[in-house]
Amino acid sequence: MNGLQRTALAIIIIGGIDWGLIGFFRFDLIAAIFGGQAAVVSRVIYGIVGISALYCLTLLFKPSEAFAADPDPTVK
């Protein structure tokens, strides 16, 4: 995984935690921190989470070999 994929995955995890809080406790952490769901900053963050989710879709279609660690050819 490269840095962009790790960043997108971290943002998706944060979004998933926020959705879990909404589902279980009816508490939107992003909205609470940034001034409500209609606030510009909140909407930008929601947009970034959505774009990250779309980008992470590419991880589903990568061959499994791409995730395997490359063994060091000098070690036998």
PyMOL commands that place a pseudoatom at each C-alpha (Angstrom):
pseudoatom trace, name=CA, resn=MET, resi=1, chain=A, elem=C, hetatm=0, pos=[0.000, 0.000, 0.000]
pseudoatom trace, name=CA, resn=ASN, resi=2, chain=A, elem=C, hetatm=0, pos=[1.284, 3.418, -0.831]
pseudoatom trace, name=CA, resn=GLY, resi=3, chain=A, elem=C, hetatm=0, pos=[0.873, 6.562, 1.265]
pseudoatom trace, name=CA, resn=LEU, resi=4, chain=A, elem=C, hetatm=0, pos=[-2.230, 7.797, -0.547]
pseudoatom trace, name=CA, resn=GLN, resi=5, chain=A, elem=C, hetatm=0, pos=[-3.992, 4.484, -0.012]
pseudoatom trace, name=CA, resn=ARG, resi=6, chain=A, elem=C, hetatm=0, pos=[-3.099, 4.455, 3.688]
pseudoatom trace, name=CA, resn=THR, resi=7, chain=A, elem=C, hetatm=0, pos=[-4.326, 8.035, 4.093]
pseudoatom trace, name=CA, resn=ALA, resi=8, chain=A, elem=C, hetatm=0, pos=[-7.589, 7.269, 2.318]
pseudoatom trace, name=CA, resn=LEU, resi=9, chain=A, elem=C, hetatm=0, pos=[-8.063, 4.174, 4.452]
pseudoatom trace, name=CA, resn=ALA, resi=10, chain=A, elem=C, hetatm=0, pos=[-7.446, 6.159, 7.649]
pseudoatom trace, name=CA, resn=ILE, resi=11, chain=A, elem=C, hetatm=0, pos=[-10.035, 8.744, 6.571]
pseudoatom trace, name=CA, resn=ILE, resi=12, chain=A, elem=C, hetatm=0, pos=[-12.521, 5.943, 5.842]
pseudoatom trace, name=CA, resn=ILE, resi=13, chain=A, elem=C, hetatm=0, pos=[-11.939, 4.511, 9.317]
pseudoatom trace, name=CA, resn=ILE, resi=14, chain=A, elem=C, hetatm=0, pos=[-12.604, 7.921, 10.874]
pseudoatom trace, name=CA, resn=GLY, resi=15, chain=A, elem=C, hetatm=0, pos=[-15.788, 8.192, 8.808]
pseudoatom trace, name=CA, resn=GLY, resi=16, chain=A, elem=C, hetatm=0, pos=[-16.823, 4.707, 9.887]
pseudoatom trace, name=CA, resn=ILE, resi=17, chain=A, elem=C, hetatm=0, pos=[-16.359, 5.602, 13.539]
pseudoatom trace, name=CA, resn=ASP, resi=18, chain=A, elem=C, hetatm=0, pos=[-18.481, 8.712, 13.012]
pseudoatom trace, name=CA, resn=TRP, resi=19, chain=A, elem=C, hetatm=0, pos=[-21.231, 6.632, 11.380]
pseudoatom trace, name=CA, resn=GLY, resi=20, chain=A, elem=C, hetatm=0, pos=[-21.039, 4.151, 14.253]
pseudoatom trace, name=CA, resn=LEU, resi=21, chain=A, elem=C, hetatm=0, pos=[-21.544, 6.972, 16.736]
pseudoatom trace, name=CA, resn=ILE, resi=22, chain=A, elem=C, hetatm=0, pos=[-24.508, 8.214, 14.703]
pseudoatom trace, name=CA, resn=GLY, resi=23, chain=A, elem=C, hetatm=0, pos=[-26.026, 4.746, 14.511]
pseudoatom trace, name=CA, resn=PHE, resi=24, chain=A, elem=C, hetatm=0, pos=[-25.583, 3.754, 18.134]
pseudoatom trace, name=CA, resn=PHE, resi=25, chain=A, elem=C, hetatm=0, pos=[-25.830, 7.043, 20.002]
pseudoatom trace, name=CA, resn=ARG, resi=26, chain=A, elem=C, hetatm=0, pos=[-27.349, 9.556, 17.534]
pseudoatom trace, name=CA, resn=PHE, resi=27, chain=A, elem=C, hetatm=0, pos=[-24.213, 11.656, 17.992]
pseudoatom trace, name=CA, resn=ASP, resi=28, chain=A, elem=C, hetatm=0, pos=[-22.433, 13.117, 14.959]
pseudoatom trace, name=CA, resn=LEU, resi=29, chain=A, elem=C, hetatm=0, pos=[-18.880, 13.809, 16.118]
pseudoatom trace, name=CA, resn=ILE, resi=30, chain=A, elem=C, hetatm=0, pos=[-17.894, 15.728, 12.975]
pseudoatom trace, name=CA, resn=ALA, resi=31, chain=A, elem=C, hetatm=0, pos=[-20.937, 17.982, 13.244]
pseudoatom trace, name=CA, resn=ALA, resi=32, chain=A, elem=C, hetatm=0, pos=[-20.332, 18.497, 16.970]
pseudoatom trace, name=CA, resn=ILE, resi=33, chain=A, elem=C, hetatm=0, pos=[-16.721, 19.529, 16.427]
pseudoatom trace, name=CA, resn=PHE, resi=34, chain=A, elem=C, hetatm=0, pos=[-17.214, 21.731, 13.373]
pseudoatom trace, name=CA, resn=GLY, resi=35, chain=A, elem=C, hetatm=0, pos=[-20.541, 23.453, 14.021]
pseudoatom trace, name=CA, resn=GLY, resi=36, chain=A, elem=C, hetatm=0, pos=[-23.319, 21.271, 12.645]
pseudoatom trace, name=CA, resn=GLN, resi=37, chain=A, elem=C, hetatm=0, pos=[-23.977, 19.250, 9.530]
pseudoatom trace, name=CA, resn=ALA, resi=38, chain=A, elem=C, hetatm=0, pos=[-24.692, 22.330, 7.427]
pseudoatom trace, name=CA, resn=ALA, resi=39, chain=A, elem=C, hetatm=0, pos=[-21.408, 24.056, 8.342]
pseudoatom trace, name=CA, resn=VAL, resi=40, chain=A, elem=C, hetatm=0, pos=[-18.997, 24.437, 5.444]
pseudoatom trace, name=CA, resn=VAL, resi=41, chain=A, elem=C, hetatm=0, pos=[-16.133, 22.702, 7.244]
pseudoatom trace, name=CA, resn=SER, resi=42, chain=A, elem=C, hetatm=0, pos=[-18.334, 19.700, 8.117]
pseudoatom trace, name=CA, resn=ARG, resi=43, chain=A, elem=C, hetatm=0, pos=[-19.525, 19.401, 4.541]
pseudoatom trace, name=CA, resn=VAL, resi=44, chain=A, elem=C, hetatm=0, pos=[-15.942, 19.521, 3.271]
pseudoatom trace, name=CA, resn=ILE, resi=45, chain=A, elem=C, hetatm=0, pos=[-14.969, 16.751, 5.688]
pseudoatom trace, name=CA, resn=TYR, resi=46, chain=A, elem=C, hetatm=0, pos=[-17.969, 14.650, 4.620]
pseudoatom trace, name=CA, resn=GLY, resi=47, chain=A, elem=C, hetatm=0, pos=[-16.909, 15.203, 1.010]
pseudoatom trace, name=CA, resn=ILE, resi=48, chain=A, elem=C, hetatm=0, pos=[-13.327, 14.121, 1.740]
pseudoatom trace, name=CA, resn=VAL, resi=49, chain=A, elem=C, hetatm=0, pos=[-14.605, 10.958, 3.421]
pseudoatom trace, name=CA, resn=GLY, resi=50, chain=A, elem=C, hetatm=0, pos=[-16.772, 10.212, 0.376]
pseudoatom trace, name=CA, resn=ILE, resi=51, chain=A, elem=C, hetatm=0, pos=[-13.920, 10.773, -2.070]
pseudoatom trace, name=CA, resn=SER, resi=52, chain=A, elem=C, hetatm=0, pos=[-11.676, 8.565, 0.074]
pseudoatom trace, name=CA, resn=ALA, resi=53, chain=A, elem=C, hetatm=0, pos=[-14.302, 5.827, -0.016]
pseudoatom trace, name=CA, resn=LEU, resi=54, chain=A, elem=C, hetatm=0, pos=[-14.442, 6.012, -3.803]
pseudoatom trace, name=CA, resn=TYR, resi=55, chain=A, elem=C, hetatm=0, pos=[-10.667, 5.840, -3.994]
pseudoatom trace, name=CA, resn=CYS, resi=56, chain=A, elem=C, hetatm=0, pos=[-10.569, 2.837, -1.639]
pseudoatom trace, name=CA, resn=LEU, resi=57, chain=A, elem=C, hetatm=0, pos=[-12.838, 0.958, -4.042]
pseudoatom trace, name=CA, resn=THR, resi=58, chain=A, elem=C, hetatm=0, pos=[-9.703, 0.417, -6.118]
pseudoatom trace, name=CA, resn=LEU, resi=59, chain=A, elem=C, hetatm=0, pos=[-8.287, -1.689, -3.277]
pseudoatom trace, name=CA, resn=LEU, resi=60, chain=A, elem=C, hetatm=0, pos=[-11.066, -4.233, -3.811]
pseudoatom trace, name=CA, resn=PHE, resi=61, chain=A, elem=C, hetatm=0, pos=[-9.967, -4.920, -7.352]
pseudoatom trace, name=CA, resn=LYS, resi=62, chain=A, elem=C, hetatm=0, pos=[-6.225, -5.212, -6.787]
pseudoatom trace, name=CA, resn=PRO, resi=63, chain=A, elem=C, hetatm=0, pos=[-4.785, -8.690, -7.142]
pseudoatom trace, name=CA, resn=SER, resi=64, chain=A, elem=C, hetatm=0, pos=[-4.010, -10.270, -3.802]
pseudoatom trace, name=CA, resn=GLU, resi=65, chain=A, elem=C, hetatm=0, pos=[-0.338, -10.536, -4.803]
pseudoatom trace, name=CA, resn=ALA, resi=66, chain=A, elem=C, hetatm=0, pos=[-0.145, -6.731, -4.704]
pseudoatom trace, name=CA, resn=PHE, resi=67, chain=A, elem=C, hetatm=0, pos=[-0.757, -6.833, -0.952]
pseudoatom trace, name=CA, resn=ALA, resi=68, chain=A, elem=C, hetatm=0, pos=[1.804, -9.531, -0.195]
pseudoatom trace, name=CA, resn=ALA, resi=69, chain=A, elem=C, hetatm=0, pos=[5.117, -8.349, 1.140]
pseudoatom trace, name=CA, resn=ASP, resi=70, chain=A, elem=C, hetatm=0, pos=[7.916, -8.748, -1.368]
pseudoatom trace, name=CA, resn=PRO, resi=71, chain=A, elem=C, hetatm=0, pos=[10.475, -11.131, 0.094]
pseudoatom trace, name=CA, resn=ASP, resi=72, chain=A, elem=C, hetatm=0, pos=[14.054, -9.962, 0.195]
pseudoatom trace, name=CA, resn=PRO, resi=73, chain=A, elem=C, hetatm=0, pos=[15.816, -11.746, -2.706]
pseudoatom trace, name=CA, resn=THR, resi=74, chain=A, elem=C, hetatm=0, pos=[19.130, -11.781, -0.783]
pseudoatom trace, name=CA, resn=VAL, resi=75, chain=A, elem=C, hetatm=0, pos=[17.704, -13.820, 2.111]
pseudoatom trace, name=CA, resn=LYS, resi=76, chain=A, elem=C, hetatm=0, pos=[17.316, -17.543, 1.504]
for i in range(1, 76): cmd.bond("trace and resi %d" % i, "trace and resi %d" % (i + 1))
show_as sticks, trace
zoom trace
